[in-house]
Amino acid sequence: MAFFSIDGVLLHLPTFLQAARRQDFSWSTLTLLLFFGVLAFIVWRIIALSNRSSPPSAHWHHHFENVNYSPQQFYKTIAQLVKEKELPNVSITTVTYSEAGIFSMKRDYLRITRDRLVFDICAAPFAKGFFVSWWQIKLPSQREVLISLIPFLGRTILRDERGKTYFEIDTETMYKDSIHQSVLQAIDAITTEKGLRALAHHERNQLVESIV
């Protein structure tokens, strides 16, 4: 009895080719799906890292008791004061944060940005009063985002990068001081309009540095 036949192979060859094509198609589809899955993950990581800021490095706030004031008017006043100072490379936008979880109410913040250093300013009612605060954060650069994607070595490379020059530190400090002074000037406008006492020296300069 013969176990191998040329005629049998030729007879079933079309069936074998169809099965092979189906198998190749399945592997091609799987490879394609895997490729787009990896690409989607990389894009998601880049977007997530681009939007992720460092922990807040400084914070300031003041609470007015028994005072009502429009947050939007306060933001408008600050924006105008910042524009009048003609600070270089500064942009002013509005961002929205959740007050608590995903399904909580949203709160608008005034965002002032120079390079990657950001001030998120909040003005909102609280109980019978009104409060103002700002949070100072730093956004990552595109280069930092890409380097951080390197497995194991990304964070090490970023830690070993050069420090800032004296001039970079000086101009950054001037920017920080200018934004804080703009917030204080906007608050002074409120105290004048409402007939309230002016902020004391310690209230004007009570910064909380490196809070995290």
N, C-alpha and C positions, 0 to 999 in steps of 0.2 A: 504494500500500500504506500503510495507516494504522499509525503507530507508537504511537498513544495511543488507548485505548478506555475510555470510562466503564464500560461493561459489564465489561471485563476487570479494572478496578480494583475494582469492587464484588464481582466474583467472587472475587478473591484477598484482599479486605479481612480476612476472618476469619483467614487465614493470617498476614497482616501484624501483626494485633493480638496473635495468640498469640506471634509472634516478639518483638514489642515487650515483651509481658508477661514473657517469659522473660529478655529482656535487662535489664529493670528489676529483676526478681528477682535476677539475678546481681549487678547493681550494688548493690542494696540489701544483699545478703548480704556483698559485699566491703566496703562502707562500714561495716556492723555489725562485721565481723571486725576491720577497721582500728581502729574506735573502741575495742573491748574490748582490742585489742592495746596501743594507746596508754595506756589506763587501767591495764592490768596493769603496763606499764612504769613508770608514775608511782607506783603502789602499791609496786612492788618497790624503786624508788629511795628512796621515803620510809622503807620498812622498813630498807633497807640503811644509809641515812644515820643513822637513829635508833639503830641498833645499833653504828654505828661510833664509836669513841672517838678522841680526839686521841692523838697519840703519848704514851707515858708521860713525865710531867714529873719524876718522882722515883722512886728505887728504894732499898731497903735489904734487907740479908740477913745471916744468921749461920748458920754451919755447926758442928754438934756432931759431933766425931769419936767413933766407937765408942759411940754412944748410939742406943737404939731408943725411939721414942715414937709414940703414936697421933695421926695428924693430926686425926681427928675429935674427940679429947679436947682437943687444942690449940685447935681452932676453938670448941669449947664453952666453954672457959675465957675466950677473948677475947670471945666474944659476951656472956658474963655480966659481964665487966669493963666493957664498953662500956655495957651496960644500967644498971649501977650508977652510971655517971657522969651519966646522964639528959641526954645531949646532945640539943638540940632538932633536930627534922626529920631524924633518923637512922633508916635502915632497915638490917636485916641479912638477907642472903640467901646462897644458895650458887649459884655459876655453875660451869659445866664447860667446860674448854678441852682441846683435843687436845694431847698431849705433843709431837707433831711434825706429821705431815701428817694428812689427812682420815681415813685408815684406821689411825692410830696409837691407842694407848691413851688413855683420857680421865683427866683429873685434876680433882678438885674444888677450887675456891678459895672461901674465905670472902669475900663482898663486903659492904663497909660503905659506904653511900651517904648523903651529905647534899647536898640539892639535886642538882647534877650532878657534884659532886666525889666520886670513887670510890677506895676502897682495895681492891684485890684481893690477898688474903693467901693465901700458899701455905705448907703444911707437908707435907713428904714425906721418905721415906728416900732416902739417896744413898750408894752404896757401903756402907761399914760404919757410916755415921753417919746424921744427920738434919739437915735444914736448914729454916730459916724465912726467908721473904722477903715483902715487899709491894711492889706496884706502884701508883703514884698516876696516875690518868687522869681525864679530864673528858669527860662525855657531852654531846652537843649537845642543845639545847632544841628543842621542836617548832617554835618560831619560826625558829630557825637552820636547821632542816631545810628548811622551806618557802622561806626566802629563798635558800638554796643551790641550789634548783631553778631560780631565775631565770637564764636563759642570760646569760653574759658579765658581768652586773652583780652576781650573788649574792655572790661573795667580796669584791668591792669594798665593798658595803653593810655586810657583817659587819665588815670591817676598820675602818670609819669609826664604829662604834658607840661609845658612851660607855665610859669606863673605870670601874673599881670605886671605890666610895667608901671612905674610911678605915675605916668601921665594917664594911663587907663584907669588906675585907682582914683586919681584926682577927679577926672571928668565923671566917673561913676558916682563919686561922693557928691559932686555938685548937682548931678541929676537927682539923686535921692533927696538932697536938701531942698531943691527947688519944688519937687512934688509935695513934700511935707509942708513947706511954706504955703503952697497954693491951697492945700486943704485947710490950713489954719486961717488963711485969709478968707476963705469961703465961710468958715465958722464965725469969724469976726463979723461978717456981714449978717449972719443970723442973729448974733447977740445984739448988734446995733439995731436991727429991725424989730426984734422982740423986746428990746429994753432989758436985756439980761446982763449979768456981770460978765466981764471979759475972762477968758481962761487965765488961770494962774500960771506962773512960770513952770512949775512942775507938771501941770496938766498939758502944757504945750510940748514938753520935751520928754515925756515919760514913754520912751520906746521900749518895746520888749524885743531884744535881739536874740537871734538863734533860738527860737522857741522850740524847735524840734531837734 
